[in-house]
Amino acid sequence: MDNTKTLSTDPKKSVGRSLLLMFRWMGKYWPLLMIAFVMLFFISYIRTITPLFGQHIIDVILKFSDEGSKLPPFFQQFIGADTVAKQLLLAGLLIVSLELFRAISIFVRRSITAVFSERVGYNLRNNLYRQLQNLGYHFHSHTETGDMIQRCTSDVESYKRFISDQIIEVMRLVMLVGLSIYQMARLDVKLMAISLIITPIILTIAIFYFRKVEKMFQTIEQNESKMTTHVQENVSGARVVKAFANEKFEVNKFKDLNRQFTDSDFKLVKKMAFFWSGTDLICFAQFFLIAIAGIIFTVNGEITLGVYLAFLAYAGNIIWPMRQLGRLVGDFSKATVAVSRLDKIISTKNEYADLIDQTKPEIQGNVEFDHVSFKFEDSTYHQLDDISFTVKKGETVAIIGKTGSGKTTLMNLMVRLLDYDSGSISIDGTEIKNIEKHYLRENVGIILQEPFLFSKTVEENIKISNRNSDENRMKEVAKIASVHDDIVHFEQGYQTLVGERGVTLSGGQKQRVAIARMLLKPKPILIFDDSLSAVDTETDKQIRSRLKKEWKDSTVFIITHRITTAKEADRIIVIDKGKISESGTHNELILQSGLYKHIWEIQSKIDFQVEDGEVHG
């Protein structure tokens, strides 16, 4: 699913909200930005004062005209010596001092903004990761991993660059242009008006350009997201690709995605090149116009030579910063798109948002399903329909049924990975929707058919459920899960590094490590979601026998396709097309003409043929 389609397409709404979010995410660090702005004002002020020294030297000290000095009185007094040489020396020293102060201010300002952006980025990444951890099953099942990685990395960097560089650059432009216009107005109003002819033209072009490139950046982000997702999936599924000799197909698919990304990026580059060349032409024309007009005004005696030279400097202060609008607009467009994509994660309601009336009752293991029904949002039928059954503490219940019948969904409802539409599920008399989710999941252990192992050692993977557990207890649960003997035969034993997603272990070893991980912290309710499917029948029996002895007081649910596993349960529930079709013990169900007896007959026949083949083969 491409989540970028959910972003706002209204530029005004998107820009306004993005700006608000940019400042909101600054949190407690915004005073650092204000300090940077103050430093920026002094830097800009010094730059707009420097041309006035040239006017003072030419018109007053060297007496090229009778025009008075435009320098502020404080500076005039400082360089008001009795000889021309001393005045020139003092003026030179003052200019060097001011430029030195400006250089130091630039260094301090850059240091402040660097600290500011890194702290804001650090907090934003933490908040994003925390939010991703707390988002519900529905969000993660409808979101591409590569897209989320891109949002939490490159989009955060785009935001960081904007608040550390582009916001400062915008304020520098505003302050420099504003102070330059003020000084130009003091020198000559007519020439100032000529100097500002370019401003409305550049602003109009920049606004038009922004509206164009914002949509382009959205397309680029979408195409990059698709490409990132493809790379992520293929790196994670490298074994599958190689197993089917599918490398050529995947390379060609990546080429297509890469071409889409490159083409969209190239369109943006062409648009930027057009904007830059067009604005460059306008800026050069404007500077030429100011130079010619200034010469005419100087020849006619309307302004002095010193004023004319100062105007050329101020014209540069206005024209060249305005020329940077293209880059600023482009960066701002990219930042608004990035912020919108990040907001998609942050503004999504997490599953722990509503904690009203949440309780933490003592959980012993009595479970009741009362007319429970559930339907996925994008489904036209109920995955589970009117499910009712009761399980007492310490019972072992096997759930069996065809693929897609709703067995896993049933267990996901119990730990609230999904929320049912109607009916009630209660544990020890308490409705699970009233039980705090963290607490519920701490007391209901679930092992999936395809367990996820982290790129850590075997010991670290087992101890994830209880990091304070000692080594003896860890080995004890590993023996219960029938994986201890396998581990000790590894070259580094429990310190063996598990590859990404557990690729260095076999399917059965991964399942047994996951079982050991769950058993390390005792829970009153245990759910095995076909989590013994990758082990042989004998090992399956050993694990269940040890579990029954060790956790005899725990309520156990076993989802399985094996009759040999199901028949030893206290009760068997058969799910067919989202409904409970049969319920009872193995001996009771094989006497009925239902789905269970049909599965039993098929598996018994297969087992007999295998045994017969072994005997006579």
C-alpha positions in Angstrom: 0.0 0.0 0.0 1.3 3.4 -0.9 0.7 5.6 2.1 1.9 8.7 0.3 -1.5 8.8 -1.4 -3.0 9.9 1.9 -1.1 13.1 2.0 -2.9 16.4 1.5 -3.0 17.6 -2.1 -4.1 21.1 -1.1 -0.9 23.2 -1.2 -2.2 25.9 1.1 -3.4 23.4 3.7 -0.2 21.4 3.4 2.2 24.4 3.7 0.3 25.9 6.6 0.2 22.6 8.6 3.8 21.8 7.7 5.0 25.2 9.0 3.0 24.7 12.2 4.5 21.2 12.7 8.0 22.4 12.0 7.9 24.8 14.9 5.9 22.4 17.1 8.5 19.7 16.7 11.3 22.1 17.8 9.9 21.6 21.4 12.0 23.2 24.2 14.9 24.0 21.8 13.2 26.9 20.0 15.0 29.5 22.2 18.3 28.4 20.5 16.7 29.3 17.1 15.8 32.8 18.5 19.4 33.3 19.7 20.5 32.4 16.2 18.1 34.9 14.7 19.5 37.7 17.1 23.1 36.8 15.9 21.9 36.9 12.3 20.5 40.4 12.8 23.9 41.7 14.0 25.6 39.8 11.1 23.2 41.4 8.6 23.5 44.9 10.2 27.3 44.8 9.9 27.1 43.9 6.3 24.7 46.8 5.5 26.9 49.2 7.4 30.1 48.4 5.5 29.1 50.2 2.2 28.5 53.4 4.2 32.1 53.4 5.2 33.0 53.6 1.5 30.6 56.5 1.1 32.2 58.3 4.1 35.7 57.7 2.9 35.0 59.0 -0.7 32.7 61.8 0.0 33.8 63.1 3.4 37.4 62.1 4.1 38.7 62.3 0.5 36.2 65.2 -0.1 35.0 64.1 -3.6 31.8 66.0 -2.8 30.1 68.2 -0.3 27.6 65.4 0.6 27.6 64.7 4.3 28.3 61.2 5.8 25.6 58.6 5.9 27.3 56.7 8.7 25.6 56.5 12.1 26.9 59.3 14.4 28.8 56.8 16.7 31.0 55.6 13.9 31.6 59.2 12.6 32.8 60.3 16.0 35.1 57.2 16.2 37.0 58.1 13.0 36.8 61.9 13.4 40.6 62.5 13.6 42.4 65.7 12.7 44.3 64.3 9.6 43.2 62.4 6.5 45.7 59.6 7.2 44.5 59.1 10.7 40.9 59.1 9.6 41.6 56.5 6.9 43.6 54.4 9.4 40.8 54.5 12.0 38.2 53.8 9.3 40.2 50.8 8.2 40.6 49.5 11.7 36.9 49.8 12.4 36.0 48.0 9.2 38.4 45.1 10.1 37.0 45.0 13.6 33.4 44.8 12.4 34.2 42.1 9.9 36.1 40.1 12.6 33.1 40.4 14.9 30.8 39.3 12.0 33.0 36.3 11.3 32.9 35.3 15.0 29.1 35.8 15.0 28.8 33.6 12.0 30.8 30.8 13.7 28.7 31.1 16.9 25.5 31.2 14.9 26.4 28.1 12.9 27.4 26.3 16.1 24.1 27.1 17.7 22.0 26.0 14.7 24.1 22.8 14.5 23.3 21.9 18.1 19.7 23.0 17.7 19.1 20.8 14.6 20.8 17.8 16.1 18.8 17.9 19.3 15.5 18.4 17.5 16.4 15.6 15.1 17.4 13.3 18.0 14.0 13.9 19.7 12.1 13.6 16.5 13.7 10.2 15.7 13.0 8.9 19.2 9.4 10.1 19.0 8.9 8.5 15.6 10.4 5.2 16.8 8.3 5.2 20.0 5.2 5.9 17.9 5.9 3.1 15.5 6.3 0.7 18.4 2.9 1.8 19.8 1.0 1.8 16.5 -1.5 -1.1 16.1 -1.5 -4.3 14.1 -3.7 -2.7 11.4 -1.2 0.1 10.6 1.8 -2.2 10.4 -0.1 -4.8 8.2 -1.0 -2.0 5.7 2.4 -0.2 5.7 5.5 -1.0 3.6 8.6 -1.4 5.7 10.9 0.4 3.2 8.6 3.4 3.2 8.7 3.6 7.0 12.5 3.4 6.9 12.7 6.2 4.4 10.4 8.4 6.4 12.4 7.9 9.6 15.7 8.5 7.9 15.8 10.7 4.8 12.6 12.6 5.6 13.9 13.4 9.1 17.2 14.6 7.5 15.2 16.8 5.1 13.4 18.4 8.0 16.7 18.8 9.9 18.4 20.5 7.0 15.5 22.9 6.6 15.4 24.1 10.2 19.2 24.4 10.4 19.9 25.9 7.0 16.9 27.0 5.1 15.0 28.8 7.9 18.2 30.7 8.8 18.7 31.5 5.1 15.2 32.8 4.8 15.7 35.1 7.9 19.1 36.2 6.5 17.4 37.1 3.2 14.6 39.0 5.0 17.0 40.9 7.3 19.6 41.6 4.7 17.1 42.9 2.1 15.1 44.8 4.7 18.2 46.6 6.1 19.6 47.2 2.7 16.3 48.8 1.5 16.3 51.0 4.6 19.9 52.2 3.9 19.1 52.7 0.2 16.1 54.9 1.2 18.4 57.1 3.3 20.7 57.5 0.3 18.3 58.0 -2.7 14.6 57.1 -3.0 14.5 57.1 -6.8 17.4 54.8 -7.3 16.0 52.6 -4.5 12.7 52.2 -6.4 14.7 51.2 -9.6 16.6 48.7 -7.5 13.4 47.0 -6.3 11.8 46.5 -9.7 13.1 42.9 -9.7 11.5 42.0 -6.3 7.9 41.4 -7.4 9.0 39.6 -10.5 11.2 37.2 -8.6 8.6 36.6 -5.9 5.9 35.8 -8.5 8.2 33.4 -10.3 9.2 31.8 -7.0 5.5 31.2 -5.9 4.7 29.7 -9.3 7.8 27.6 -9.1 7.0 26.4 -5.6 3.5 25.1 -6.6 5.1 23.2 -9.4 8.0 21.5 -7.5 5.9 20.6 -4.4 4.0 18.1 -6.5 7.2 16.9 -8.1 8.8 16.3 -4.7 5.8 14.2 -3.7 6.2 12.1 -6.8 9.9 11.7 -6.2 9.3 10.7 -2.6 6.8 8.1 -3.7 9.1 6.7 -6.3 12.1 6.6 -3.9 9.8 4.9 -1.3 8.9 2.2 -3.8 12.6 1.7 -4.7 13.6 1.5 -1.0 10.9 -1.0 -0.3 12.0 -3.2 -3.2 15.6 -3.2 -2.0 14.5 -3.9 1.6 12.3 -6.8 0.6 14.9 -8.4 -1.7 17.7 -8.1 0.8 15.5 -9.7 3.5 14.3 -12.4 1.0 17.6 -13.0 -0.7 17.3 -16.8 -0.1 13.9 -17.0 -1.7 15.1 -15.0 -4.8 18.1 -17.4 -5.1 16.0 -20.5 -4.5 13.9 -19.7 -7.5 16.8 -18.3 -9.6 14.8 -15.1 -9.8 17.8 -12.7 -9.8 17.3 -11.4 -13.3 13.6 -10.7 -12.8 14.4 -8.7 -9.6 17.2 -6.8 -11.2 14.9 -5.8 -14.1 12.2 -4.8 -11.7 14.6 -2.6 -9.8 15.7 -1.1 -13.1 12.1 -0.1 -13.8 11.7 1.4 -10.3 15.0 3.2 -10.6 14.0 4.5 -14.0 10.8 5.9 -12.6 12.7 7.6 -9.7 15.4 8.9 -12.1 12.9 10.3 -14.6 10.9 12.1 -11.9 14.1 13.5 -10.5 15.3 14.6 -13.9 12.0 16.4 -14.5 12.6 18.4 -11.3 16.2 19.1 -12.4 15.0 20.5 -15.7 12.4 22.7 -13.9 15.1 23.9 -11.5 17.5 24.6 -14.4 14.9 26.7 -16.2 14.1 28.6 -13.0 17.8 29.3 -12.2 18.7 30.4 -15.7 15.6 32.6 -16.0 16.2 34.3 -12.6 19.9 34.7 -13.4 19.0 36.6 -16.5 16.6 38.8 -14.7 19.2 39.5 -11.9 22.0 40.4 -14.4 19.6 42.7 -16.2 18.5 44.4 -13.0 22.1 44.9 -11.9 22.9 46.4 -15.3 19.9 48.7 -15.0 21.0 49.9 -11.5 24.6 50.5 -12.8 23.4 52.6 -15.8 20.9 54.5 -13.8 23.5 55.2 -11.1 26.0 56.5 -13.6 23.3 58.8 -15.1 22.3 60.1 -11.6 26.0 60.6 -10.7 26.8 62.5 -13.9 23.8 64.7 -13.4 24.8 65.5 -9.9 21.8 63.8 -8.3 24.0 61.5 -6.2 27.7 61.5 -5.2 30.3 59.0 -6.3 30.3 57.5 -2.8 26.6 57.1 -2.8 26.7 55.4 -6.2 29.3 52.9 -5.0 27.3 52.2 -1.9 24.2 51.6 -4.0 26.1 49.0 -6.1 26.9 47.1 -2.9 23.3 47.3 -1.7 22.0 46.2 -5.1 24.1 43.0 -4.6 22.6 42.6 -1.1 19.2 42.6 -2.7 19.6 40.9 -6.1 21.8 37.9 -5.2 19.8 36.9 -2.0 16.6 37.1 -4.1 18.3 34.9 -6.6 18.6 32.2 -3.8 14.8 32.1 -3.6 14.8 29.2 -6.2 17.0 27.0 -4.0 15.1 28.0 -0.9 11.7 27.4 -2.5 13.0 24.0 -3.7 14.3 23.0 -0.3 11.1 24.3 1.4 9.0 22.2 -1.0 11.0 19.1 -0.1 10.8 19.9 3.6 7.0 20.3 3.5 6.5 17.0 1.7 8.9 15.3 4.3 7.0 16.9 7.2 3.7 15.8 5.8 5.0 12.2 5.4 6.3 12.2 9.0 3.0 13.7 10.3 1.3 10.7 8.7 3.0 8.5 11.3 2.9 10.9 14.3 -0.7 11.9 13.9 -1.9 8.3 13.6 -3.7 7.2 16.7 -1.7 4.6 18.5 -3.3 1.6 20.2 -2.4 2.8 23.7 -4.0 6.3 23.3 -7.2 5.4 25.1 -6.5 4.3 28.6 -9.8 5.2 30.2 -11.2 2.5 32.5 -8.2 0.3 31.9 -7.6 -2.2 34.7 -4.9 -4.8 35.7 -6.9 -7.6 37.2 -5.3 -10.8 38.5 -5.2 -13.2 35.5 -5.4 -16.9 36.3 -6.4 -18.4 32.9 -10.2 -18.7 32.7 -11.2 -17.6 29.2 -14.7 -17.1 27.7 -15.7 -16.2 24.1 -19.3 -15.0 24.0 -20.8 -14.7 20.5 -17.7 -13.1 19.1 -17.7 -11.9 15.5 -14.9 -10.1 13.5 -14.5 -8.8 10.0 -11.5 -7.1 8.4 -12.1 -3.6 7.1 -11.4 -4.5 3.5 -13.4 -7.8 3.7 -16.9 -8.4 2.5 -17.5 -11.3 5.0 -16.9 -12.1 8.6 -13.6 -13.9 9.3 -15.1 -15.2 12.5 -18.9 -15.4 13.1 -20.7 -16.0 16.4 -17.8 -17.8 18.2 -18.6 -19.0 21.8 -16.7 -21.3 24.1 -15.3 -21.4 27.6 -11.9 -22.6 28.8 -11.1 -23.3 32.4 -7.7 -22.6 34.1 -5.1 -25.2 33.3 -6.9 -26.7 30.3 -5.2 -27.4 27.0 -7.3 -26.6 24.0 -6.4 -27.5 20.4 -7.8 -25.4 17.6 -7.9 -27.1 14.2 -9.3 -26.2 10.8 -8.6 -25.6 7.2 -6.2 -22.9 6.1 -7.9 -19.5 6.3 -10.7 -20.6 8.5 -9.9 -18.0 11.2 -7.7 -19.9 13.7 -5.0 -17.3 14.0 -7.5 -14.4 13.9 -9.2 -16.0 16.9 -5.9 -15.9 18.9 -5.1 -12.4 17.7 -8.4 -11.2 19.2 -7.4 -12.6 22.6 -4.2 -10.5 22.8 -6.0 -7.6 21.1 -3.8 -7.4 18.0 -7.2 -7.1 16.5 -10.5 -5.9 18.1 -13.7 -7.8 17.6 -16.8 -6.2 16.1 -19.4 -7.7 18.4 -19.7 -10.1 21.3 -17.3 -10.4 24.3 -14.0 -12.0 25.3 -13.4 -12.1 29.0 -10.5 -13.5 31.1 -11.4 -14.4 34.7 -14.6 -12.5 34.3 -13.1 -9.3 33.0 -13.8 -8.0 29.5 -10.4 -7.8 27.8 -11.2 -4.4 26.3 -11.1 -3.1 29.9 -7.7 -4.7 30.6 -4.6 -2.5 29.9 -3.0 -3.9 26.7 0.6 -4.0 28.0 -0.6 -5.9 31.0 -2.8 -8.3 29.0 0.1 -9.2 26.6 2.5 -9.6 29.6 0.1 -12.4 30.8 -0.8 -14.0 27.5 2.2 -15.5 25.8 1.9 -16.1 22.0 4.3 -17.9 19.7 3.8 -17.4 16.0 4.3 -20.0 13.3 7.0 -17.8 11.7 8.9 -16.4 14.8 11.0 -13.3 14.4 14.5 -13.5 15.7 16.8 -10.5 16.0 20.3 -10.2 14.7 21.7 -10.9 18.1 23.2 -14.0 19.9 21.0 -17.0 20.7 21.2 -16.0 24.4 20.1 -12.4 23.7 17.2 -13.7 21.6 16.0 -16.0 24.4 16.4 -13.4 27.1 14.4 -10.7 25.3 11.3 -11.8 27.4 13.2 -11.5 30.7 16.6 -9.8 30.5 17.2 -10.4 34.3 17.0 -14.1 34.0 20.1 -16.1 35.0 22.0 -18.5 32.7 20.7 -21.7 34.5 17.1 -20.7 34.0 17.7 -19.8 30.3 19.2 -23.3 29.7 16.3 -24.9 31.6 13.7 -23.4 29.3 15.9 -24.2 26.3 15.8 -27.9 27.4 12.0 -27.7 27.7 11.8 -26.4 24.2 14.2 -29.2 23.0 16.7 -26.7 21.6 19.4 -26.9 24.2 21.2 -29.8 22.6 21.2 -28.0 19.2 22.6 -24.9 20.7 25.5 -26.5 22.6 26.7 -28.1 19.4 27.1 -24.7 17.8 30.7 -23.5 17.6 30.0 -20.6 20.0 27.1 -22.2 21.9 24.6 -19.6 23.3 26.9 -16.8 22.0 26.3 -17.9 18.4 25.2 -14.8 16.4 21.8 -15.3 14.8 21.7 -13.9 11.2 19.1 -11.3 10.2 15.6 -12.7 10.9 17.3 -15.9 12.1 18.5 -17.1 8.7 21.4 -19.0 10.2 19.0 -21.3 12.1 16.7 -24.0 10.6 12.9 -23.4 10.7 12.5 -25.9 13.6 15.4 -24.3 15.6 13.9 -20.9 15.2 10.5 -22.1 16.5 12.1 -23.8 19.5 14.2 -20.7 20.3 11.0 -18.7 20.2 9.3 -21.2 22.5 12.2 -20.9 25.0 12.0 -17.1 24.8 8.3 -17.2 25.7 8.8 -19.8 28.5 11.5 -17.8 30.2 8.8 -15.6 31.8 5.9 -17.7 33.1 2.4 -16.7 31.9 -1.0 -17.9 32.9 -2.1 -18.2 29.3 0.0 -19.7 26.5 -0.8 -19.6 22.7 1.0 -21.8 20.2 0.0 -20.6 16.8 1.1 -23.6 14.7 4.5 -22.9 16.3 5.5 -26.6 16.3 4.9 -27.1 12.5 8.6 -27.1 11.6 9.6 -29.8 14.1 9.2 -33.5 13.8 6.4 -35.4 15.5 8.6 -36.9 18.2 10.1 -33.5 19.1 6.6 -32.0 19.1 5.5 -34.7 21.6 8.5 -34.1 23.8 8.0 -30.4 24.0 4.3 -30.7 24.8 5.0 -33.4 27.5 7.6 -31.1 29.2 5.3 -28.1 28.9 2.4 -30.0 30.6 4.7 -31.0 33.4 6.3 -27.6 33.9 3.2 -25.3 33.3 0.4 -27.5 34.4 -1.5 -24.5 35.9 -1.3 -22.5 32.6 -4.2 -22.4 30.1 -2.7 -23.5 26.8 -4.2 -22.9 23.3 -2.5 -24.9 20.4 -3.3 -24.1 16.8 -2.3 -27.0 14.8 -2.9 -29.1 11.6 -1.6 -32.3 13.2 -4.1 -34.7 14.6 -1.3 -36.3 16.7 -0.9 -32.9 18.4 -4.6 -32.1 18.8 -5.8 -35.5 20.1 -3.9 -35.1 23.4 -5.6 -31.9 24.3 -8.3 -31.7 26.9 -10.6 -30.3 24.2 -10.5 -29.8 20.5 -12.3 -26.9 18.8 -12.8 -27.2 15.0 -13.1 -24.0 13.1 -14.7 -24.1 9.6 -15.5 -21.0 7.5 -15.3 -18.7 10.6 -17.6 -20.8 12.7 -17.2 -23.5 15.4 -18.3 -26.6 13.5 -17.3 -29.2 16.2 -16.0 -29.3 19.8 -15.0 -32.1 22.1 -12.3 -34.7 22.8 -10.5 -36.7 20.2 -12.5 -39.8 21.0 -15.8 -37.9 20.8 -15.0 -36.2 17.5 -13.9 -39.3 15.5 -17.3 -40.7 16.2 -18.9 -37.8 14.4 -19.1 -37.4 10.6 -17.5 -34.0 10.5 -14.4 -32.2 9.4 -12.2 -33.5 12.2 -12.9 -37.1 11.4 -12.2 -36.4 7.7 -8.8 -34.8 8.6 -8.0 -37.7 11.0 -8.8 -40.3 8.3 -6.5 -38.6 5.8 -3.6 -38.2 8.2 -4.0 -41.7 9.5 -3.9 -43.1 6.0 -0.7 -41.1 5.2 1.0 -42.2 8.4 0.1 -45.8 7.7 1.5 -45.5 4.1 4.7 -44.0 5.4 5.1 -46.7 8.1 4.3 -49.3 5.5 6.9 -47.9 3.1 9.5 -47.9 5.9 8.7 -51.5 6.7 8.8 -52.9 3.2 11.0 -50.4 1.5 
